[in-house]
């Protein structure tokens, strides 16, 4: 264990390691320091669901679109179905962000209800 700590601290001092790590914010480490361990297990990445929207990014209630209320990003639901892959949040944020902005502008200029 001491050998591993010494190697890591040498890499930190040189600001270079064999794995191209660029930052060593907490170095140097001392093998006799206090460390906390946590068990990492698989969990739900994201819970499917969210706020129901229509194709114009208007939030929908029981009686249809709610005037003046829009949603984009990971708060909205029904875009990915039962599958949520890493990187899909770009679709949520960028595409529906633009759709929501366009629809909100139309609403502000009284072009839609």
C-alpha positions as CSV (number, residue, x, y, z in Angstrom):
1,X,0.0,0.0,0.0
2,X,2.8,2.4,0.9
3,X,4.4,1.7,-2.6
4,X,1.1,2.7,-4.3
5,X,0.8,5.9,-2.3
6,X,4.4,6.8,-3.0
7,X,3.9,6.3,-6.7
8,X,0.8,8.4,-6.7
9,X,2.4,11.2,-4.8
10,X,5.4,11.1,-7.2
11,X,3.0,11.4,-10.1
12,X,1.2,14.3,-8.4
13,X,4.5,16.1,-7.7
14,X,5.5,15.8,-11.4
15,X,1.9,16.6,-12.5
16,X,1.9,13.6,-14.8
17,X,1.0,10.0,-14.5
18,X,0.9,7.0,-16.9
19,X,-2.9,7.4,-17.4
20,X,-2.7,11.1,-18.4
21,X,-4.4,12.4,-15.2
22,X,-4.2,16.2,-15.3
23,X,-5.2,17.2,-11.8
24,X,-4.2,16.1,-8.3
25,X,-6.2,18.3,-6.0
26,X,-5.8,16.4,-2.8
27,X,-2.2,15.2,-3.0
28,X,-0.1,14.3,-1.3
29,X,-1.8,11.3,0.3
30,X,-0.5,9.7,3.5
31,X,-1.1,6.0,3.9
32,X,-1.8,6.6,7.6
33,X,-4.5,9.2,6.9
34,X,-8.2,8.5,7.6
35,X,-10.2,7.2,4.6
36,X,-13.9,6.6,4.1
37,X,-15.1,3.7,2.0
38,X,-18.5,3.4,0.3
39,X,-20.0,0.4,-1.5
40,X,-21.0,1.2,-5.1
41,X,-23.8,-0.8,-6.6
42,X,-26.0,-0.5,-9.7
43,X,-28.9,1.8,-9.3
44,X,-31.6,3.4,-11.5
45,X,-29.8,5.8,-13.8
46,X,-32.9,8.0,-14.2
47,X,-36.5,7.4,-13.4
48,X,-38.6,7.4,-16.5
49,X,-41.4,9.9,-16.5
50,X,-41.7,13.6,-15.9
51,X,-43.9,16.4,-16.9
52,X,-46.2,15.6,-19.9
53,X,-45.7,18.0,-22.8
54,X,-47.1,18.3,-26.3
55,X,-44.9,18.6,-29.5
56,X,-44.7,22.4,-28.8
57,X,-43.2,21.8,-25.4
58,X,-46.3,23.1,-23.6
59,X,-47.0,21.4,-20.3
60,X,-50.2,19.4,-20.4
61,X,-52.7,19.0,-17.7
62,X,-55.9,16.9,-17.6
63,X,-57.6,19.3,-20.0
64,X,-54.8,19.8,-22.5
65,X,-52.0,22.4,-22.7
66,X,-51.6,24.8,-19.9
67,X,-51.2,28.3,-21.4
68,X,-47.9,30.0,-20.8
69,X,-46.3,26.9,-19.1
70,X,-43.4,25.2,-21.0
71,X,-40.9,22.5,-20.2
72,X,-37.6,21.3,-21.6
73,X,-34.7,19.2,-20.4
74,X,-34.8,16.2,-18.1
75,X,-37.9,17.4,-16.2
76,X,-40.1,16.5,-19.2
77,X,-41.3,12.9,-19.9
78,X,-42.4,10.7,-22.7
79,X,-39.4,11.4,-25.0
80,X,-37.4,8.2,-24.5
81,X,-40.1,5.8,-23.7
82,X,-38.7,3.0,-21.5
83,X,-35.1,3.6,-22.5
84,X,-32.9,6.4,-21.2
85,X,-29.3,6.3,-22.6
86,X,-26.5,8.6,-21.5
87,X,-26.3,11.6,-23.8
88,X,-30.1,11.7,-24.5
89,X,-30.4,14.6,-22.2
90,X,-28.8,16.7,-25.0
91,X,-32.0,16.1,-27.0
92,X,-34.1,17.1,-24.0
93,X,-32.2,20.3,-23.4
94,X,-31.2,21.5,-26.8
95,X,-34.0,20.5,-29.1
96,X,-36.9,20.9,-26.7
97,X,-35.3,24.0,-25.2
98,X,-35.5,25.6,-28.7
99,X,-39.0,24.3,-29.3
100,X,-40.1,25.6,-25.9
101,X,-38.5,29.0,-26.6
102,X,-40.1,29.3,-30.0
103,X,-43.5,28.4,-28.6
104,X,-43.1,30.7,-25.7
105,X,-42.3,33.6,-28.0
106,X,-45.4,32.8,-30.1
107,X,-47.5,32.8,-26.9
108,X,-46.0,36.1,-25.8
109,X,-46.8,37.7,-29.1
110,X,-50.4,36.3,-28.9
111,X,-50.0,34.0,-31.9
112,X,-51.2,30.9,-30.0
113,X,-53.3,30.4,-26.9
